[in-house]
């Protein structure tokens, strides 16, 4: 039960920042200001008008003391309007109205305890800039209505209060999710539909060719079903959290989603590895190797769950050398999968090329290009984003990217994964006779072995195939020549075709039992039936 309690606590803490619209403000320097993106009602719709509600916890001072806290609410683009420069050579702005500021005529005596605003703040601001002095002896909540989409901040300063605490609710019109997370709701809903459509097409081919299904295709079927369930649960988690907030069921759904995500990663590496080993196409069975692959996938799943717990519970402040005990096992299993997968793919392609199995080799070459393309896209995306994240220290970085940050961190990787799994499913899709053809060897087109004509003296290959030439020469080849059906159409090339699209075997007679063969055999042996 210990691990589940830890997991529940970790996910509860994480969900507070993801699905809860409430944040805490204290006198600590890192907690004095809280900012969040907010959408207008027209942007996403909803039943309520969006707002920012700030409530301070009532203090119990001794005697007649009435601690004051300075409060300001503004949109980030109006940040320059908060505070005033005392002089041209002043090192920093003056933000709080006190007796000295009143003397310098930066504010009035009625504004003591408030933030100082620029004289033209009302005319120059894009959105209202509101400041108040909060009396902790009897604090009144402040409601800031949202009319335009933007990145809004609530800033505080302990004017005469040494300690204070407040709760800020960023309430959007559509529900409880943060504005930076709401785009995930239609995104995962769309992914669920796409995977469902992929599953429908796969199920149609699977049922149509159910008598010729390969073992590896059963694994692909399982992962497609798994992905539909996983994406549906992820969408359900965000939808429920948006409607009901961060309650016990939302935390449970988050636990399920975290486990499913770790399972997807392990299952995907497992499937890719056995495919690259040639399972079901080149090899009918992997033997003991299959057990080793399963053990590696299980270890990767367990270490992935442990890593998720640790990343949520361990902060950079208290992270020590022991954190390596969490990172190294996951890194080891991940490295093992990468090395084993690439090595297996190279060995499979080499074996097929040496045996002149060009069609199957082309199939695995396409898979190799798919993996290489994914790696190039991933590294290219990281390279391009490195320039963007290089300016993370810029105060405008988060306000300028809060709408798209979710896609950079999570969304695009899901799209790359979707393309990869769809392409693998396309290459290994069920078709007629794929079991028979997958386990057979292609006849090499450039075979350098002996030719039948070599037994016919000066006869060339075409003469060796002619019955008249055999009769005139007065001698027979030790190997009976293969009859040629002149009316039969030539066999179409397999170049560019998928390995499983082999066509229907509709020949009425085999080569050795056809009427023409019987006639030729009788002429050569001198016997008639």
C-alpha positions in Angstrom: 0.0 0.0 0.0 3.0 2.3 0.6 3.7 2.8 -3.1 0.0 3.5 -3.9 -0.2 6.1 -1.1 2.9 7.8 -2.4 1.6 7.7 -5.9 -1.7 9.1 -4.8 -0.1 12.0 -2.9 2.3 12.8 -5.7 -0.4 12.9 -8.3 -2.6 14.9 -6.0 0.1 17.6 -5.6 0.7 17.6 -9.4 -3.0 17.8 -10.2 -3.2 20.9 -8.0 -1.1 22.8 -10.5 -2.7 21.3 -13.6 -6.4 21.1 -13.1 -7.1 23.4 -10.1 -7.7 27.0 -10.9 -6.7 28.1 -7.4 -3.1 29.2 -6.4 -1.7 30.4 -3.1 0.0 33.7 -2.4 2.2 34.3 0.7 4.8 36.7 1.9 7.6 34.6 0.5 9.4 36.3 -2.4 8.7 33.4 -4.9 5.0 33.4 -3.9 4.2 37.1 -3.8 3.0 37.1 -7.4 1.0 34.5 -9.3 0.2 34.7 -13.0 -1.9 32.7 -15.3 -3.4 32.8 -18.8 -7.0 33.7 -19.1 -9.4 33.4 -22.0 -12.3 35.7 -22.7 -15.8 34.2 -22.7 -16.0 34.5 -26.5 -12.8 32.5 -27.0 -14.0 29.2 -25.6 -17.5 29.8 -24.5 -19.0 28.8 -21.2 -21.8 29.5 -18.7 -20.1 32.0 -16.5 -18.2 35.3 -17.0 -14.4 34.7 -16.4 -12.9 36.4 -13.4 -9.9 36.4 -11.0 -11.0 36.3 -7.3 -8.5 37.1 -4.6 -9.3 36.2 -0.9 -7.0 36.9 2.0 -7.0 34.9 5.1 -8.1 37.0 8.1 -5.3 37.8 10.5 -5.6 38.0 14.3 -3.3 40.9 15.3 -2.6 41.9 18.8 -4.2 45.1 20.1 -5.3 47.6 17.6 -2.9 46.6 14.9 -4.3 46.4 11.4 -1.7 44.8 9.0 -1.8 46.1 5.4 -1.0 44.2 2.3 -0.6 45.9 -1.1 -2.4 44.2 -4.0 -2.4 44.8 -7.7 -4.1 42.9 -10.6 -3.0 43.6 -14.2 -2.5 42.1 -17.6 1.1 41.4 -18.4 1.3 43.8 -21.3 0.4 46.6 -18.9 3.2 45.6 -16.5 5.2 48.8 -17.4 2.3 50.9 -16.0 2.9 49.5 -12.5 5.4 51.5 -10.5 7.1 54.8 -11.4 10.7 55.9 -11.9 11.6 58.4 -9.1 14.2 60.0 -11.5 15.9 59.4 -14.8 19.0 58.0 -13.0 17.1 55.9 -10.4 18.3 52.3 -10.3 14.8 50.9 -9.8 11.1 51.8 -9.8 9.1 52.9 -6.7 6.2 50.4 -6.4 4.6 51.1 -3.1 2.8 54.2 -2.0 4.2 55.3 1.4 4.8 58.6 3.2 7.9 59.2 1.1 6.0 58.6 -2.1 3.3 61.0 -1.0 5.9 63.6 -0.2 7.4 63.2 -3.7 3.8 63.5 -5.1 3.9 60.0 -6.7 0.6 59.2 -5.0 -1.9 60.7 -2.5 -2.3 60.0 1.2 -5.5 58.1 0.5 -3.5 55.7 -1.6 -1.0 54.7 1.1 -0.6 51.0 1.1 -1.4 50.6 -2.6 0.8 50.0 -5.6 1.9 53.2 -7.5 0.6 53.4 -11.0 1.7 55.5 -13.9 -0.2 58.8 -14.2 -1.6 57.8 -17.5 -2.4 54.2 -16.5 -6.1 54.5 -17.1 -5.7 55.8 -20.7 -2.6 53.7 -21.7 -3.7 50.3 -20.3 -5.1 47.7 -22.6 -7.0 46.2 -19.6 -8.0 47.6 -16.2 -5.2 47.9 -13.7 -6.6 47.6 -10.2 -4.7 48.2 -6.9 -5.9 48.1 -3.3 -4.6 48.1 0.2 -6.0 45.0 2.0 -6.7 45.3 5.7 -6.0 41.8 7.1 -8.1 42.5 10.2 -11.2 42.5 7.9 -10.0 41.5 4.4 -12.5 42.0 1.5 -12.3 39.8 -1.5 -11.3 41.4 -4.8 -13.1 40.3 -8.0 -11.3 41.2 -11.3 -13.5 40.6 -14.4 -11.9 39.3 -17.6 -13.0 40.9 -20.8 -10.0 40.0 -23.1 -7.8 37.0 -23.5 -4.4 37.6 -21.9 -1.8 36.7 -19.3 -2.9 38.2 -16.0 -1.0 38.6 -12.7 -1.9 39.2 -9.1 1.0 40.9 -7.2 1.2 41.5 -3.5 3.6 43.1 -1.0 3.5 43.1 2.8 3.2 46.8 3.5 2.9 46.4 7.3 2.1 42.7 7.5 5.0 40.4 8.1 3.0 37.3 7.3 0.0 36.9 5.1 -1.8 34.3 3.0 -4.3 34.5 0.2 -6.0 32.2 -2.4 -6.3 33.4 -6.0 -8.9 31.7 -8.2 -8.4 32.0 -12.0 -11.9 31.1 -13.2 -12.4 30.7 -16.9 -15.8 30.7 -18.6 -15.5 27.1 -19.9 -14.7 25.4 -16.5 -12.0 24.5 -14.0 -9.0 23.7 -16.2 -6.2 26.2 -16.5 -6.2 28.2 -19.7 -2.8 26.7 -20.7 -4.3 23.2 -20.4 -7.8 23.6 -22.0 -6.4 23.0 -25.6 -5.6 19.5 -24.5 -9.3 18.7 -24.2 -10.1 18.8 -27.9 -6.6 17.6 -28.8 -6.9 14.3 -27.0 -10.5 14.0 -28.1 -9.3 14.3 -31.7 -6.6 11.7 -31.1 -9.2 9.3 -29.7 -11.3 9.7 -32.9 -8.2 9.2 -35.1 -7.1 6.1 -33.3 -10.7 4.8 -33.4 -10.8 5.3 -37.2 -7.5 3.6 -37.5 -8.8 0.7 -35.4 -11.9 0.4 -37.6 -9.8 0.1 -40.8 -7.5 -2.4 -39.1 -10.5 -4.4 -37.7 -12.0 -4.6 -41.2 -8.8 -6.0 -42.7 -8.3 -8.3 -39.7 -11.7 -9.9 -40.0 -11.5 -10.1 -43.8 -8.3 -12.0 -43.6 -8.7 -13.7 -40.1 -7.6 -17.1 -41.4 -4.2 -15.6 -42.4 -3.3 -13.5 -39.4 0.3 -13.5 -38.2 1.3 -13.4 -34.6 2.9 -9.9 -34.9 -0.4 -8.6 -36.3 -2.1 -9.8 -33.1 0.3 -7.6 -31.1 -0.4 -4.6 -33.4 -4.2 -5.2 -32.9 -3.6 -5.2 -29.1 -1.6 -1.9 -29.1 -4.3 -0.2 -31.3 -7.0 -1.2 -28.9 -4.7 -0.1 -26.0 -4.1 3.3 -27.6 -7.9 3.9 -28.1 -8.5 3.2 -24.4 -5.5 5.3 -23.3 -6.5 8.3 -25.4 -10.1 8.0 -24.3 -9.1 7.9 -20.6 -6.8 10.9 -21.0 -9.6 12.9 -22.7 -12.0 11.7 -20.0 -9.6 12.9 -17.2 -9.4 16.4 -18.7 -13.1 16.6 -19.4 -14.0 15.4 -15.9 -11.5 17.8 -14.3 -12.8 20.7 -16.3 -16.4 20.0 -15.1 -15.8 19.0 -11.5 -12.3 20.3 -10.5 -9.7 18.4 -8.5 -11.7 16.0 -6.5 -11.0 12.4 -5.4 -12.2 10.9 -8.7 -10.1 13.3 -10.7 -7.0 12.2 -8.8 -7.9 8.6 -9.4 -8.3 9.2 -13.1 -4.9 10.9 -13.1 -3.3 7.8 -11.6 -4.9 5.6 -14.3 -3.7 8.0 -17.0 -0.1 8.0 -15.6 0.0 4.2 -15.5 -1.5 3.9 -19.0 1.1 6.3 -20.4 3.9 4.3 -18.9 2.3 1.2 -20.3 2.1 2.7 -23.8 5.8 3.6 -23.8 6.8 0.1 -22.7 4.4 -1.7 -25.1 5.5 0.5 -28.0 9.2 -0.3 -27.5 8.3 -4.0 -27.1 6.4 -4.0 -30.4 9.0 -2.2 -32.3 11.7 -4.5 -31.1 10.0 -7.7 -32.0 9.1 -6.3 -35.4 12.7 -5.3 -36.1 13.7 -8.9 -35.0 11.6 -10.2 -37.9 9.0 -11.8 -35.7 6.1 -13.2 -37.8 7.7 -12.2 -41.2 11.2 -13.6 -41.2 11.0 -15.8 -38.1 7.9 -17.8 -37.0 9.1 -17.6 -33.4 11.7 -15.8 -31.3 12.1 -18.6 -28.8 13.7 -17.6 -25.5 14.4 -14.1 -26.9 10.7 -13.3 -26.6 10.9 -13.9 -22.8 13.9 -11.6 -22.6 12.1 -8.9 -24.6 9.0 -9.2 -22.3 11.2 -8.9 -19.2 12.9 -5.8 -20.5 9.5 -4.2 -21.4 8.2 -5.0 -17.9 11.2 -3.5 -16.2 10.9 -0.4 -18.4 7.2 -0.1 -17.3 8.1 -0.4 -13.6 11.0 2.0 -13.8 8.8 4.4 -15.8 6.1 4.5 -13.0 8.8 5.0 -10.3 10.3 7.8 -12.3 6.9 9.5 -12.6 6.4 9.3 -8.9 9.9 10.6 -8.2 9.6 13.5 -10.6 6.4 14.6 -8.9 7.6 14.3 -5.3 11.2 15.4 -5.6 11.9 19.1 -6.1 15.1 20.5 -7.4 15.8 21.9 -3.9 15.9 18.5 -2.2 17.1 16.4 -5.0 20.3 14.6 -4.1 22.6 11.8 -5.4 19.8 9.3 -4.6 17.8 10.6 -7.5 20.3 8.8 -9.7 18.8 5.5 -8.4 15.6 6.5 -10.1 17.0 7.9 -13.3 19.7 5.4 -14.1 17.4 2.2 -14.2 15.0 3.9 -16.6 17.9 5.2 -18.7 19.4 1.8 -18.8 16.2 0.0 -20.0 15.6 2.8 -22.6 19.2 2.5 -23.9 18.8 -1.3 -24.0 15.7 -0.9 -26.2 17.4 1.6 -28.6 20.5 -0.5 -29.0 18.7 -3.8 -29.3 16.1 -2.4 -31.7 18.6 -0.8 -34.1 20.9 -3.7 -34.0 18.1 -6.2 -34.7 16.8 -4.1 -37.6 20.3 -4.0 -39.2 20.8 -7.8 -38.8 17.3 -8.6 -40.2 17.9 -6.4 -43.3 21.4 -7.9 -43.8 20.0 -11.4 -43.6 17.3 -10.7 -46.1 19.6 -9.0 -48.5 22.1 -11.9 -48.3 19.3 -14.3 -49.1 18.1 -12.0 -51.9 14.7 -11.5 -50.3 14.3 -8.1 -51.9 10.6 -7.6 -51.2 10.9 -8.3 -47.5 14.1 -6.3 -47.3 12.3 -3.4 -48.9 9.6 -3.6 -46.2 12.2 -3.4 -43.4 14.0 -0.6 -45.3 10.8 1.4 -45.2 10.6 0.8 -41.5 14.2 2.0 -41.2 13.4 5.2 -43.0 10.4 5.7 -40.8 12.5 5.4 -37.6 15.2 7.6 -39.1 12.6 10.2 -40.2 11.2 10.3 -36.7 14.6 10.8 -35.1 15.3 13.6 -37.5 12.0 15.3 -36.8 12.5 14.9 -33.0 16.0 16.3 -33.0 15.1 19.0 -35.5 12.2 20.1 -33.3 14.4 20.2 -30.2 17.0 22.1 -32.2 14.5 24.7 -33.3 13.0 25.0 -29.8 16.4 25.4 -28.2 16.5 28.9 -29.7 13.1 29.6 -28.2 13.9 28.2 -24.8 17.2 30.1 -24.8 15.2 33.2 -24.0 13.4 31.5 -21.1 15.0 34.0 -18.8 13.3 36.8 -20.6 10.3 37.9 -18.5 8.1 37.9 -21.6 8.8 34.3 -22.5 5.9 32.7 -20.6 3.4 35.5 -21.3 4.2 35.1 -25.0 4.1 31.3 -25.2 1.5 30.2 -22.6 -1.0 29.2 -25.2 1.3 26.9 -27.1 3.6 25.7 -24.4 1.5 22.5 -23.9 2.1 21.6 -27.6 5.8 22.1 -27.3 6.0 19.9 -24.2 3.5 17.2 -25.1 1.4 17.6 -28.1 3.8 17.3 -31.0 5.3 14.1 -29.6 1.9 12.5 -29.6 1.5 13.4 -33.3 4.9 11.9 -34.2 3.9 8.7 -32.3 0.6 8.7 -34.2 2.3 8.9 -37.6 4.8 6.1 -36.6 2.2 3.6 -35.3 -0.1 4.3 -38.4 2.8 3.7 -40.7 3.8 0.4 -39.0 0.2 -0.7 -39.1 0.1 0.1 -42.8 3.2 -1.9 -43.6 2.1 -4.9 -41.5 -1.6 -4.7 -42.4 -3.5 -8.0 -42.9 -3.9 -9.1 -46.5 -4.8 -12.3 -48.3 -2.2 -15.1 -48.1 0.2 -13.1 -46.0 0.9 -16.0 -43.7 1.9 -18.3 -46.6 4.0 -15.6 -48.2 5.6 -14.3 -45.0 7.0 -17.7 -44.2 8.2 -18.5 -47.8 11.4 -17.5 -49.5 11.4 -15.4 -52.6 13.2 -17.0 -55.6 16.3 -14.9 -56.3 16.1 -13.1 -59.6 19.8 -13.0 -60.1 20.7 -16.6 -59.2 24.2 -17.4 -60.3 23.8 -21.3 -60.2 24.0 -23.7 -63.1 21.6 -23.4 -66.1 19.7 -26.2 -67.7 21.2 -25.3 -71.0 24.7 -26.3 -69.7 23.6 -29.9 -70.1 22.6 -29.6 -73.7 26.0 -29.2 -75.3 25.8 -26.3 -77.7 22.1 -25.8 -77.2 21.2 -22.4 -75.7 18.4 -22.0 -73.1 15.7 -21.4 -75.6 16.6 -24.5 -77.7 16.6 -26.6 -74.5 13.1 -25.6 -73.8 11.9 -26.6 -77.4 10.5 -30.2 -77.8 11.6 -30.1 -81.5 15.1 -29.3 -80.6 15.2 -32.1 -78.1 13.9 -34.6 -80.8 16.4 -33.4 -83.5 19.4 -33.5 -81.2 19.0 -37.2 -80.5 19.9 -36.7 -76.8 18.0 -35.8 -73.7 19.1 -33.6 -70.8 19.5 -35.5 -67.6 17.1 -32.9 -66.1 13.7 -32.7 -67.9 13.1 -29.2 -69.2 10.5 -27.1 -67.6 7.5 -26.6 -69.9 6.5 -23.1 -70.7 2.8 -22.1 -71.0 2.8 -19.7 -73.8 -0.7 -18.5 -73.1 -0.1 -17.8 -69.4 0.5 -14.2 -68.5 3.8 -13.2 -67.1 4.2 -12.9 -63.3 3.9 -9.2 -62.3 6.8 -7.7 -60.5 6.7 -7.4 -56.7 8.8 -4.3 -56.6 7.1 -1.5 -54.7 4.4 -3.8 -53.3 3.8 -4.6 -49.7 5.0 -7.9 -48.6 1.6 -9.3 -47.8 -0.1 -8.2 -51.0 0.6 -11.5 -52.9 -2.7 -12.0 -54.8 -4.9 -15.0 -55.0 -3.6 -18.5 -55.9 -6.3 -19.5 -58.5 -4.3 -22.0 -60.5 -6.4 -25.1 -61.2 -3.4 -27.4 -61.7 0.0 -27.4 -60.2 3.1 -27.4 -62.5 3.7 -31.1 -62.3 0.0 -32.1 -62.8 -1.1 -29.9 -65.7 -2.3 -31.6 -68.9 0.6 -30.0 -70.9 3.1 -31.5 -68.5 1.5 -35.0 -68.9 1.7 -34.7 -72.7 5.3 -33.6 -72.7 6.2 -36.4 -70.2 4.7 -39.0 -72.5 6.5 -37.7 -75.6 9.9 -37.7 -73.8 9.5 -41.2 -72.3 7.7 -42.8 -75.2 4.8 -44.0 -73.2 1.2 -43.1 -73.7 -1.6 -43.5 -71.3 
